[in-house]
Amino acid sequence: MRFNILVAVAAIVSFLVLSPTSLLASESTNYNVVFCKIDDTGNSYQAKISVEIPIDMLKKDDTVLLVNLPSDISISQLACDVPKSVDNAPNQVDSVAVEKVSKEEYRIHVKPSGNTGGKGLFYLEIENIRVASNYTGDVDVDFESDESDVFPGESVTLTTISDGKVDLKIDSIAYFGEQGGQLDTLRIKESEAGAFRQGSESLKMKIPEGFTWITTSMDLHEIWGDLELGDVTVTDNGRTLVFHVLQQSRKPAYLQVKGLRIEPDESLLKLNACDINASLEGSSTLEEETIALAKYSRIAQSVSASSAQLPIVVSGREDVKIGTFTIAESIPESFLSGRAIVLTLPEKAHWTQYPVLDSISRTNGLELSPWQWADDDERSIKAVVKESSSSEPASLLWKDGEVRLDTGISPGDLKLSIGGSAISVRQEVAVARIQPPVTAQVGTVPSVQIGASDQVAADIQLVESTLESVMKEDGKDEIRLYLPSGVEFMAIPAVAVTEGNLPIDTSSVMTGYDQEMGCSFLSFRVKGESLQPSKIQISNIRLRISRSVPEGEIKVRVKGSALDETADFDSDTVAEVAIAKAVLANQAAGNSGSPQSAPVQAVFTVGANHFSCNGTDVSMDSAPYIEDERLFIPVRDMARALGLRDQDLVWDAATGQITFFSAQGMIQFKVGSVEWYRNGIRAGVMDAAPRIVPPGRVTLPVRAIAEIFGATVDWNAVASQATVRRVG
């Protein structure tokens, strides 16, 4: 028995000494994926697999390892690399040869080096792995050999092609202006492992032109998953943010990105506002093509009319209701506490009721004081910010504001100016469209003769802008048409309603003279208001035109208490229209000639009581004289020398004014003044002023007057004579 035990022990010891590999028989060859990465094009992969053989296991001169690839992939090459040593010991693999059997099958011929005491190691390098576009799942490489003790059958996974998607969300939209701003937290989630594709352009986020990504404070954190990320870079002149995936995840990943900023550049100086949306691209399959990130506004607040159609309002009215309007923040907290919002109406418009905040407004914590006057003429009101808005912009809808519109306010949009220390940029918004109560229209405008009576003017049509724009209330029922000074009605014109149903009191039609305004007028009254816009025809207008009326249009001004509840007749003109053109007598008669059409030559002699006019001797009631080296002659004789008639000359003893009606227009002088006027407008200065000499004769400086009328003067010092020549 003792002998048998000793024999057994000796046998075991002998086995251990003589057969060391027998203890390692349980070890097997390892197949490991060193890397599998997508190339820069994003279209193919590169992979490297290590094949590690246990110590002294490789015996045959040619051991074959069969490599099978999936049918859904293609490669350009399968190569091998054999290192000289393994773990500081000689490599038991001498060389490896690759034999391509088919598209999917390769034979690897492994030749031993004959070295003992070390492992065997070689690498399979697979180039340009392309996967079918519809393929999903694991990309596996299968190994098998008839020498299963050396190369056991096994599969390794190069990569996983996921049919999942990458979804991007942002916690909230950011708001910022010219300084740029930080985005809220960006969250990136895979629906399945591998959805975030490996590669240098796994995900690209491209923002609009004019904006730049700033990543200096970016914090990228993986909440879960085993995704291996490379650097996040910025390309395309700062517009594109690029995520690099070094190794795809084996379980769905969830990334959180904080601290990203976006800043605008100078190209956006003329852009008031825009949305900042990023377009999403890259090798990964994405849930959405775009993501909204922020809102940019160069102006911190904006104003707008809240209704598509502005209310039509009539000037000359009290308590006119204006349209609704919105004051909205583009950026939260832009209304700073303690600062004021000021609403200012244009001239001739005044607040009568403050606007109130509509209940649908989004105040988001913004609180204002009640409105109060900001000026003395009731055009401006202000409210002070008591509390700024919170993280979301405020939008304030204002309604029920009422105003008084003076008659003289310009037709068109009523624009409300919104400013004050709380508003970054003063802005305007139209809150109503103003129309006058009536407009005045005429047909052909006839010429009428200055200094004549019974001159026929054009008929006038007064057109209501809207129903009830001509009023009758509290004694306000009169319409007046004022003529210019110097023009009078010869008879009472006819007044009738030709369209609509405005009731006219025909018995009230009359003409009169307004002493305060110094002009004639036509007046009539209304008995009620229209139910539809009406037209009033004023016809048979016959005028007396005084000689003091200048050439040009004769305009009628329309006023009256029926058109203006803010005043009676001291208000501005409601409407104005030309009803005739005042011309000189020969022009009104259609004669192309002029009182000055014939040539004239007049010779005056100092001290003589007569002068020669075109060879005819003419008596004078006052002789020419020289004073201050200037020759003066009586005004009436000067007019004859210029080819004018007695009726072309007007003398106003009360004002000392001399008026000539000539082809050069209405020319006026004044005794004692060197200034002269043409058609009521100051035209120049003479070198001597008109004078009065005994016994009350008005005299004029010859040369200065002659040159104004286009005549010439020759002086004969020997004979003390002046010759005035005017060419017809």
C-alpha positions in Angstrom: 0.0 0.0 0.0 2.7 2.4 0.9 4.5 1.6 -2.3 1.5 2.3 -4.4 1.1 5.8 -2.8 4.7 6.6 -3.4 4.4 5.5 -7.1 1.4 7.8 -7.5 3.1 10.8 -6.1 6.2 10.2 -8.2 4.0 10.0 -11.3 2.3 13.4 -10.5 5.7 15.1 -9.9 7.0 13.6 -13.1 4.0 15.0 -15.0 4.4 18.5 -13.6 8.1 18.6 -14.5 7.8 17.0 -17.9 4.5 18.6 -19.1 4.2 22.3 -17.9 1.6 23.1 -20.7 -0.7 20.6 -19.3 -1.5 22.9 -16.4 -2.4 25.7 -18.9 -4.7 23.6 -21.0 -7.6 25.4 -19.5 -6.4 28.7 -21.0 -7.8 29.7 -24.5 -7.0 32.3 -27.2 -8.6 35.7 -26.6 -10.2 37.8 -29.3 -10.4 41.5 -28.3 -11.6 44.6 -30.2 -8.9 47.1 -29.8 -10.9 49.8 -31.4 -13.6 50.4 -34.0 -14.0 54.0 -35.1 -15.7 55.8 -37.9 -13.6 57.8 -40.2 -13.7 61.5 -40.9 -16.2 61.1 -43.7 -18.7 59.5 -41.5 -19.3 56.8 -44.0 -17.0 53.9 -43.0 -15.3 52.3 -39.9 -11.8 51.2 -39.2 -11.4 48.3 -36.7 -8.5 46.4 -35.0 -8.8 43.1 -33.3 -6.1 41.4 -31.2 -5.7 37.6 -31.2 -3.7 36.5 -28.2 -2.6 32.8 -28.0 -1.6 31.2 -24.7 2.0 30.3 -23.9 3.6 27.6 -26.1 0.2 26.6 -27.5 1.0 27.2 -31.2 2.7 23.9 -32.5 1.8 23.3 -36.2 3.7 25.0 -39.0 0.4 26.3 -40.5 -2.5 26.7 -38.2 -5.6 28.2 -40.0 -8.0 30.6 -38.4 -11.2 31.2 -40.3 -12.7 34.8 -40.1 -16.3 35.3 -41.1 -17.8 38.8 -41.7 -21.5 39.7 -41.8 -23.1 39.7 -45.2 -24.4 43.3 -44.7 -21.0 44.8 -44.6 -18.1 45.3 -47.0 -14.5 46.0 -46.4 -11.6 47.1 -48.6 -8.9 45.1 -46.9 -8.1 42.7 -44.0 -4.5 43.0 -43.0 -2.4 41.5 -40.2 0.3 42.9 -38.0 2.7 40.7 -35.9 4.7 42.4 -33.0 8.2 41.0 -32.3 7.5 40.4 -28.6 4.7 39.9 -26.2 5.0 40.9 -22.5 8.8 41.2 -23.0 9.1 37.7 -24.3 9.6 36.5 -27.9 6.4 36.2 -29.8 5.6 32.6 -30.6 3.9 33.8 -33.9 6.4 34.3 -36.7 4.1 35.5 -39.5 0.5 35.6 -40.5 -0.8 35.4 -44.1 -4.3 36.4 -45.2 -6.2 34.5 -47.8 -9.5 35.9 -49.1 -12.0 33.1 -49.7 -15.0 35.2 -50.4 -16.5 38.6 -49.7 -17.4 37.5 -46.2 -14.8 34.8 -45.5 -11.0 35.0 -44.9 -8.4 32.4 -43.9 -5.7 33.5 -41.6 -2.5 31.2 -41.9 -0.5 31.5 -38.7 3.1 30.3 -38.7 4.9 29.6 -35.4 8.3 31.2 -34.7 9.7 28.2 -32.7 10.2 30.4 -29.7 9.1 28.9 -26.4 8.1 30.3 -23.1 6.0 33.2 -24.5 2.6 34.0 -25.8 1.6 34.4 -29.4 0.0 37.7 -30.6 -1.1 39.2 -33.9 -3.6 41.9 -34.9 -6.3 41.8 -37.6 -6.7 45.3 -39.2 -10.0 45.8 -41.0 -10.2 48.8 -43.4 -13.1 50.7 -44.7 -15.9 48.8 -43.1 -19.2 49.9 -44.8 -22.5 48.9 -43.3 -25.7 48.6 -45.4 -27.9 51.6 -44.9 -30.9 49.5 -43.6 -28.8 47.5 -41.2 -29.3 47.7 -37.5 -27.9 45.7 -34.6 -24.5 44.3 -33.7 -21.7 44.1 -36.3 -20.1 40.8 -35.3 -17.0 39.0 -36.5 -17.0 35.2 -36.2 -13.9 33.1 -35.6 -13.5 29.3 -36.0 -10.8 26.7 -36.7 -10.2 23.0 -37.1 -7.6 23.6 -34.4 -10.2 24.4 -31.8 -7.7 24.0 -29.0 -5.7 26.8 -30.4 -8.4 29.0 -32.0 -11.8 28.2 -30.3 -15.0 29.3 -32.1 -16.2 32.7 -30.9 -17.8 36.0 -32.0 -16.8 39.6 -31.2 -18.8 42.7 -31.7 -17.1 45.5 -33.6 -19.9 48.1 -33.2 -23.6 48.4 -32.8 -25.7 50.1 -35.5 -28.7 51.5 -33.6 -32.1 52.5 -35.2 -32.7 54.7 -32.2 -32.6 58.5 -32.3 -30.9 61.4 -30.5 -33.3 63.9 -29.0 -32.3 67.4 -28.0 -34.4 69.5 -25.6 -33.7 72.9 -23.8 -35.2 73.7 -20.5 -36.4 77.2 -21.6 -36.0 79.7 -24.3 -33.4 82.4 -23.5 -33.9 86.1 -24.3 -31.0 88.5 -24.9 -29.9 91.6 -26.8 -26.8 93.0 -28.3 -24.5 91.7 -25.5 -25.6 88.1 -26.2 -26.6 85.7 -23.4 -26.3 82.2 -21.9 -28.6 79.4 -22.9 -30.6 77.3 -20.5 -29.6 73.7 -19.9 -29.4 71.6 -23.1 -30.4 68.0 -22.7 -29.3 65.3 -25.2 -30.8 61.8 -24.9 -30.4 58.5 -26.8 -33.6 56.5 -27.3 -31.4 53.4 -27.7 -27.7 52.6 -27.2 -25.6 53.5 -30.1 -28.0 56.1 -31.5 -25.3 58.7 -30.9 -23.0 57.5 -33.7 -19.3 57.3 -33.4 -17.4 59.8 -35.4 -16.0 63.3 -35.6 -19.3 64.9 -36.6 -21.8 62.9 -34.6 -23.9 65.9 -34.0 -23.7 69.5 -35.4 -25.8 72.4 -34.2 -25.7 75.3 -36.7 -27.1 78.7 -35.6 -28.1 81.6 -37.9 -25.6 83.9 -39.6 -24.4 86.7 -37.5 -24.4 84.7 -34.2 -21.4 82.8 -32.6 -21.2 80.0 -30.2 -19.1 80.7 -27.0 -18.0 77.5 -25.2 -15.5 78.9 -22.7 -17.9 78.3 -19.8 -19.5 75.2 -21.2 -20.0 72.2 -18.8 -20.8 68.9 -20.4 -21.9 66.2 -18.0 -23.0 62.6 -18.7 -26.0 61.8 -16.4 -25.9 58.2 -17.4 -24.6 55.9 -20.1 -21.1 54.9 -21.1 -20.7 57.2 -24.2 -17.1 58.2 -24.7 -17.0 61.8 -26.0 -14.1 63.8 -27.6 -13.8 67.5 -27.6 -16.7 69.7 -28.5 -15.5 72.1 -31.2 -16.8 75.2 -33.0 -16.5 75.5 -36.8 -18.0 77.6 -39.7 -16.8 81.0 -38.3 -18.3 80.2 -34.9 -21.8 79.2 -36.2 -21.6 75.4 -35.8 -21.1 73.5 -32.6 -19.7 69.9 -33.3 -19.9 66.9 -30.9 -17.4 64.1 -31.4 -18.1 60.6 -30.2 -15.0 58.4 -29.7 -16.9 55.3 -28.6 -20.6 54.5 -28.9 -22.6 53.7 -25.8 -23.6 50.2 -24.9 -26.6 51.5 -23.0 -28.7 54.6 -23.7 -26.8 57.8 -22.8 -28.1 61.1 -21.4 -26.0 64.2 -21.6 -26.5 67.6 -19.9 -24.8 70.7 -21.3 -24.7 73.9 -19.3 -23.0 77.3 -19.7 -23.3 77.6 -23.5 -23.4 81.2 -24.8 -24.5 82.8 -28.0 -23.3 86.3 -29.0 -24.3 88.5 -32.0 -21.8 90.3 -34.2 -21.9 93.7 -35.9 -23.7 92.5 -38.9 -26.9 92.4 -36.9 -26.9 96.1 -36.0 -29.8 96.8 -38.4 -31.8 93.7 -37.3 -34.3 94.5 -34.6 -35.3 91.0 -33.6 -35.2 87.3 -34.6 -35.5 83.8 -33.3 -32.3 81.8 -32.8 -33.0 78.2 -34.0 -30.2 75.7 -34.5 -30.4 73.3 -37.5 -29.4 69.8 -36.4 -27.1 67.6 -38.6 -24.5 64.9 -38.3 -24.0 61.2 -38.6 -26.5 60.4 -35.8 -30.2 60.0 -36.5 -31.9 62.9 -34.9 -35.5 63.2 -33.6 -35.9 66.8 -34.9 -34.2 68.8 -37.7 -34.2 72.1 -35.6 -34.3 73.2 -32.0 -35.4 76.6 -30.8 -32.7 78.0 -28.4 -33.3 81.7 -27.9 -34.9 85.0 -29.0 -32.7 87.9 -29.9 -33.8 91.5 -29.8 -31.7 94.6 -30.4 -34.5 96.6 -28.8 -35.5 95.5 -25.3 -39.2 96.3 -25.8 -41.5 96.5 -28.8 -44.9 98.1 -29.4 -47.6 97.1 -31.8 -51.3 97.7 -32.6 -53.3 94.9 -31.3 -56.0 94.9 -34.0 -55.5 94.3 -37.7 -57.8 97.3 -38.6 -57.5 100.7 -37.0 -60.6 102.4 -35.8 -61.8 105.3 -38.0 -62.1 108.5 -35.9 -63.2 112.1 -36.7 -61.2 115.2 -35.8 -62.9 117.9 -33.8 -64.3 115.4 -31.3 -64.2 114.8 -27.6 -63.8 111.4 -25.9 -62.7 109.6 -29.1 -61.9 105.9 -28.3 -58.6 104.7 -29.7 -57.6 101.2 -30.6 -55.8 98.7 -28.4 -52.0 98.5 -28.4 -49.4 96.3 -26.9 -46.1 97.1 -25.1 -44.1 93.9 -24.9 -40.7 93.1 -23.5 -38.3 91.3 -25.9 -36.0 90.5 -22.9 -37.2 89.8 -19.4 -36.6 92.4 -16.7 -36.0 95.1 -19.2 -38.5 97.4 -17.5 -36.3 98.5 -14.6 -37.9 99.4 -11.2 -38.2 103.1 -10.6 -38.2 104.1 -14.3 -41.2 105.5 -16.2 -43.2 104.5 -19.4 -44.5 107.7 -21.1 -47.3 107.7 -23.7 -47.3 110.9 -25.8 -50.0 111.9 -28.3 -49.2 114.2 -31.3 -50.0 117.9 -31.2 -53.7 118.7 -31.3 -54.5 115.4 -29.5 -55.1 115.2 -25.7 -55.9 112.4 -23.3 -59.4 112.4 -21.8 -59.3 108.8 -20.4 -56.3 106.8 -19.4 -55.9 103.3 -21.1 -56.5 100.3 -18.9 -54.7 97.0 -18.8 -56.6 94.1 -20.4 -56.9 91.0 -18.3 -55.3 88.8 -21.0 -52.0 90.6 -20.5 -49.0 88.6 -19.4 -47.5 90.7 -16.7 -45.1 87.9 -15.4 -44.5 89.9 -12.2 -44.3 93.3 -13.8 -46.1 95.9 -11.7 -46.8 99.6 -12.7 -48.1 102.6 -10.9 -51.4 104.2 -12.0 -51.1 106.6 -15.0 -50.6 110.3 -14.2 -50.0 113.5 -16.2 -46.5 114.0 -17.5 -47.1 117.5 -19.0 -49.5 120.5 -18.8 -51.2 120.1 -22.1 -52.7 116.7 -21.4 -50.7 115.1 -24.3 -48.4 112.9 -22.2 -49.1 110.4 -19.4 -46.7 108.2 -17.5 -46.6 105.1 -15.3 -43.7 104.1 -13.1 -42.3 100.6 -12.9 -42.8 99.3 -9.3 -41.6 95.7 -9.9 -39.8 94.2 -12.9 -40.9 91.1 -14.7 -39.5 87.6 -13.8 -37.8 85.2 -16.0 -40.3 85.5 -18.8 -40.9 88.7 -20.8 -44.0 90.7 -20.0 -46.6 91.6 -22.6 -49.1 94.4 -21.7 -52.3 94.9 -23.8 -53.8 98.3 -23.2 -57.5 99.2 -24.1 -60.3 101.8 -23.6 -58.0 104.9 -24.0 -59.9 108.0 -25.1 -58.6 111.3 -26.5 -59.8 114.7 -27.7 -58.8 115.5 -31.3 -58.6 119.2 -32.3 -60.0 120.2 -35.7 -56.6 121.1 -37.1 -55.0 117.7 -36.5 -53.6 116.2 -39.7 -55.6 113.4 -41.3 -54.1 109.9 -41.4 -52.7 107.6 -38.7 -52.9 108.8 -35.1 -49.5 107.8 -33.8 -48.9 107.2 -30.1 -45.2 107.8 -29.1 -44.0 105.3 -26.4 -40.9 106.4 -24.5 -39.6 107.3 -21.1 -36.7 106.2 -19.0 -38.0 102.6 -18.9 -38.1 102.3 -22.8 -34.8 101.5 -24.5 -35.8 103.0 -27.8 -38.7 105.4 -28.3 -41.2 103.9 -30.7 -44.5 104.8 -32.3 -47.7 102.8 -32.9 -50.8 103.8 -34.8 -53.9 103.6 -32.6 -56.5 105.2 -34.9 -57.0 106.6 -38.4 -58.1 110.3 -38.4 -60.6 111.7 -41.0 -61.8 115.3 -41.1 -65.6 115.7 -40.5 -66.0 116.9 -44.2 -63.9 117.4 -47.2 -64.4 120.1 -49.8 -64.4 119.5 -53.5 -64.8 121.6 -56.6 -64.8 121.0 -60.4 -63.1 123.4 -62.8 -61.8 126.5 -61.2 -62.7 129.6 -63.2 -60.7 132.9 -63.4 -62.3 135.9 -61.8 -61.3 139.6 -62.4 -59.6 141.6 -59.7 -61.5 144.8 -59.0 -64.7 143.5 -60.6 -68.2 142.5 -59.3 -70.6 139.6 -60.1 -67.7 137.1 -60.7 -68.8 133.5 -60.9 -66.9 131.0 -58.7 -67.0 127.2 -58.9 -69.7 125.2 -57.0 -68.5 123.6 -53.8 -69.4 120.1 -52.6 -68.9 119.2 -48.9 -68.6 115.5 -48.4 -69.2 113.9 -45.0 -66.3 111.5 -44.1 -68.7 109.1 -42.2 -72.2 109.2 -40.9 -72.9 111.7 -38.2 -69.6 113.5 -38.8 -71.7 116.7 -39.1 -73.2 117.2 -35.6 -76.2 118.7 -34.1 -76.0 118.8 -30.3 -76.1 121.4 -27.5 -76.4 124.3 -29.9 -73.6 123.1 -32.1 -75.3 123.0 -35.6 -73.7 125.7 -37.8 -71.4 125.4 -40.8 -69.6 128.4 -42.2 -67.5 129.0 -45.4 -65.1 131.9 -45.0 -63.9 133.9 -48.0 -60.5 135.6 -48.0 -60.2 139.3 -47.1 -61.2 141.5 -50.0 -63.7 139.0 -51.5 -67.5 139.3 -50.8 -70.6 137.3 -51.6 -72.8 139.3 -54.1 -75.8 137.1 -53.3 -76.7 134.2 -51.0 -75.6 131.0 -52.7 -77.9 128.0 -52.9 -77.3 125.1 -50.4 -78.8 121.6 -50.9 -78.1 118.0 -49.9 -77.5 116.0 -53.1 -76.7 112.6 -51.5 -77.5 111.1 -48.2 -80.1 112.3 -45.6 -78.4 115.1 -43.7 -81.3 117.5 -42.8 -80.4 121.2 -43.7 -82.3 124.2 -42.4 -82.6 126.0 -45.7 -84.2 129.0 -43.9 -80.9 129.5 -42.0 -78.8 130.1 -45.1 -77.2 133.6 -45.0 -74.1 135.6 -45.7 -72.3 137.9 -43.3 -69.1 139.7 -42.3 -66.9 138.6 -39.4 -65.5 141.8 -38.0 -62.9 139.9 -35.9 -61.6 137.8 -38.7 -62.1 140.6 -41.3 -63.7 138.5 -43.9 -67.1 137.5 -45.4 -68.8 134.2 -44.8 -71.7 131.9 -45.8 -73.6 130.3 -43.0 -76.2 127.5 -42.7 -77.4 125.2 -40.0 -78.3 121.5 -39.8 -81.5 120.2 -38.2 -80.1 116.7 -37.3 -77.4 114.1 -38.1 -77.1 111.8 -41.0 -77.9 108.1 -41.1 -75.6 107.7 -44.1 -72.7 109.9 -45.2 -74.1 112.9 -47.1 -73.0 115.5 -49.7 -73.9 119.2 -49.5 -73.8 121.2 -52.8 -73.2 125.0 -52.6 -73.9 126.6 -56.0 -74.6 130.0 -57.6 -71.6 131.6 -55.9 -71.1 135.2 -57.2 -68.3 137.3 -55.8 -67.1 140.9 -55.6 -63.3 141.0 -55.9 -61.7 144.1 -54.5 -58.6 145.6 -56.2 -56.5 144.8 -53.1 -56.9 141.0 -53.7 -53.6 139.6 -55.1 -53.5 137.4 -58.1 -53.8 133.7 -57.4 -56.3 131.2 -55.9 -59.3 132.4 -53.9 -59.7 129.8 -51.2 -62.7 129.1 -49.1 -62.1 127.9 -45.5 -64.7 125.6 -43.9 -65.4 125.9 -40.2 -68.3 125.7 -37.8 -69.7 124.3 -34.6 -71.4 121.5 -36.4 -68.0 120.2 -37.4 -66.0 120.8 -34.2 -67.3 120.1 -30.7 -64.0 121.2 -29.2 -64.5 124.9 -30.3 -66.9 127.1 -32.2 -65.3 129.3 -34.9 -61.9 129.9 -33.2 -60.8 126.4 -34.1 -58.6 125.5 -37.0 -60.0 125.1 -40.5 -61.7 121.8 -41.2 -61.4 121.9 -45.0 -60.1 124.4 -47.6 -60.6 124.5 -51.3 -59.9 127.0 -54.2 -63.1 128.2 -55.9 -61.6 130.7 -58.3 -58.4 132.2 -59.6 -58.0 136.0 -59.3 -56.4 137.6 -62.3 -56.1 141.1 -63.7 -58.9 142.5 -65.9 -57.4 141.7 -69.3 -56.4 138.2 -68.3 -59.9 137.5 -67.0 -61.3 138.7 -70.4 -59.0 136.3 -72.2 -56.9 139.1 -73.6 -53.2 138.2 -73.9 -52.2 141.9 -73.8 -51.5 143.9 -70.7 -52.1 147.5 -69.5 -48.4 147.8 -70.1 -48.4 146.1 -73.5 -47.6 149.3 -75.5 -44.1 150.9 -75.4 -43.9 154.1 -73.4 -41.3 156.9 -73.4 -41.8 159.7 -70.9 -39.6 162.8 -70.4 -39.7 164.6 -67.0 -37.9 168.0 -66.4 -37.0 169.1 -62.9 -39.3 172.0 -61.8 -41.7 171.7 -64.9 -45.4 171.1 -64.3 -45.8 169.0 -67.4 -44.1 166.1 -69.1 -44.0 164.4 -72.5 -45.5 160.9 -72.8 -45.0 159.3 -76.2 -44.7 162.9 -77.7 -47.9 164.1 -76.0 -47.6 167.0 -73.5 -49.3 166.0 -70.2 -50.0 168.5 -67.3 -48.8 167.7 -63.8 -50.2 169.0 -60.5 -46.8 168.9 -58.9 -43.4 169.3 -60.5 -40.5 166.8 -60.3 -37.8 167.6 -57.7 -34.4 166.4 -56.6 -33.7 165.5 -53.0 -30.8 163.5 -51.6 -29.5 163.2 -55.2 -32.7 161.3 -56.2 -35.3 162.5 -58.7 -38.9 162.3 -57.3 -42.2 162.6 -59.4 -45.8 162.3 -58.4 -47.1 158.8 -58.1 -49.9 159.1 -60.7 -47.5 160.5 -63.3 -45.1 157.7 -62.5 -47.9 155.2 -63.2 -48.5 156.8 -66.6 -44.8 156.6 -67.5 -45.0 152.9 -66.8 -48.0 152.4 -69.1 -50.5 151.9 -66.3 -54.0 153.4 -66.1 -55.6 155.3 -63.2 -57.7 152.2 -62.3 -54.4 150.3 -61.9 -53.4 152.5 -59.0 -54.8 152.4 -55.4 -53.8 154.9 -52.7 -54.7 154.0 -49.0 -54.4 157.3 -47.1 -54.9 155.5 -43.7 -51.9 153.3 -44.1 -49.8 155.4 -46.6 -49.7 152.4 -48.9 -49.5 152.7 -52.7 -50.6 149.7 -54.8 -50.0 149.1 -58.5 -51.8 146.4 -60.4 -49.5 145.4 -63.3 -48.2 142.6 -65.5 -45.5 142.2 -62.8 -48.3 141.5 -60.3 -49.5 143.5 -57.3 -46.7 145.8 -56.4 -46.9 147.8 -53.2 -44.9 150.6 -51.6 -45.4 152.6 -48.4 -44.6 156.2 -47.6 -41.5 156.5 -45.6 -40.4 152.8 -46.2 -37.7 151.6 -48.6 -39.2 148.1 -48.7 -41.5 147.0 -51.5 -43.8 144.0 -51.9 -44.9 141.8 -54.8 -48.3 140.0 -54.3 -48.1 140.6 -50.6 -44.6 139.2 -50.2 -41.6 141.4 -49.4 -39.5 141.5 -52.6 -36.7 144.0 -52.0 -35.4 147.3 -50.7 -35.1 150.6 -52.7 -32.4 153.3 -52.2 -35.0 155.9 -51.4 -38.5 155.8 -49.8 -41.7 157.3 -51.2 -42.5 160.8 -49.8 -45.4 163.2 -49.4 -44.8 166.9 -50.4 -47.1 169.9 -50.1 -49.9 170.1 -50.8 -50.2 166.4 -49.9 -48.8 164.9 -53.0 -47.2 161.4 -52.9 -44.0 161.2 -54.9 -41.8 158.3 -55.8 -38.0 157.9 -56.5 -38.0 157.5 -60.3 -35.1 155.2 -61.0 -35.9 152.7 -58.2 -39.6 152.4 -59.2 -38.8 152.2 -63.0 -36.4 149.4 -62.5 -38.9 147.4 -60.5 -41.3 147.5 -63.5 -38.6 146.7 -66.0 -38.2 150.2 -67.4 -34.9 152.2 -67.9 -34.1 155.8 -66.9 -31.6 158.1 -68.8 -30.5 161.3 -67.0 -29.5 164.5 -68.8 -27.7 166.6 -66.3 -27.4 169.6 -68.6 -31.2 169.8 -69.3 -32.1 168.4 -65.8 -34.3 165.8 -67.6 -35.0 162.2 -67.0 -36.3 159.9 -69.8 -38.2 156.8 -68.7 -38.4 154.1 -71.4 -40.5 150.9 -71.1 -40.5 148.4 -73.9 -43.9 146.8 -74.5 
